[in-house]
Amino acid sequence: MNPIDAAFQKLRSTGHKAFIPFVTAGDPDLDATAALVRELSARGASLIEIGVPYSDPIADGPVIQASYTRALGRQVRLGDIFDMAARLSASAPAGSLAPLVAMVSYSIVYRHGPDRFVAEARRAGFSGAIVPDLPVDEAAELAAVARRHDFKLILLVTPTTPRERAVEIARLSTGFIYFVAVVGITGERASIATTVADQVRWLKQQTTTPVCIGFGISTPDHVRTLAAVADGVIVGSAIVRRVAEGAARPTVQVVQEIGDYVSTLAAALKG
């Protein structure tokens, strides 16, 4: 069974929801990324998203855009990320790492070659990929490649997605469906629109695939509110910002502090 499916199956059997943190690969460097993955896995992460740096922002807010720029400035490339993930997976005790999910632009997948990308990602230890700029109308080929490799293809539904289209996205997505909580780009928000809960409830009635909510989530209150309707919550910009703010300090200290922050969110999710 794919590790993402296994993770959600276990969560459902215990009545818990998924906590999914996001980190940018190579920010501040790939050793720090590996350390963060180990720490977040130990601090309650159910899955971990690893962002593949890309020069042209898709839905990324200024915090994640800046992290991608820093990583690209250090010449971090897809092969380096796969190598890091492979070393991390090989060196970690069995069962100690949360399943890894790449957040990657379809431009990178296409340039690499979909079959080659999926095969190499799987060998490196990734269990799936979120491809935010891949329209559902053009996703059938990559979905077929992913199925052949037992690799999950995760697509996005937004608050403005027409319902008919949302159903088609839900049909093609595997692993989980990424529901975008806000209209616009990623980034921390003071509050999440109350309509999100109704939209997620409706979407969950259309599919058996887990639905997880991301964009704008940064506080325990956000987590508690959204956990009532979703199968999981995704936190990205708040973590990436903390990485950037700690750039001048020892990595081990920053990783520990981010672990403490993530623990508070994971605890709120369980609560």
Secondary structure, DSSP 8 states (H G I E B T S, - for coil): --HHHHHHHHHHHHT--EEEEEEETTSS-HHHHHHHHHHHHHTT-SSEEEE---SS-SS--HHHHHHHHHHHHTT--HHHHHHHHHHHHHHS-TT-S--EEEE--HHHHHHH-HHHHHHHHHHHTEEEEE-TT--GGG-HHHHHHHHHTT-EEE-EE-TTS-HHHHHHHHHH--S-EEEE-SSS-----S---THHHHHHHHHHTT-SS-EEEESS--SHHHHHHHHTTSSEEEE-HHHHHHHHHTTTS-HHHHHHHHHHHHHHHHHHHH-
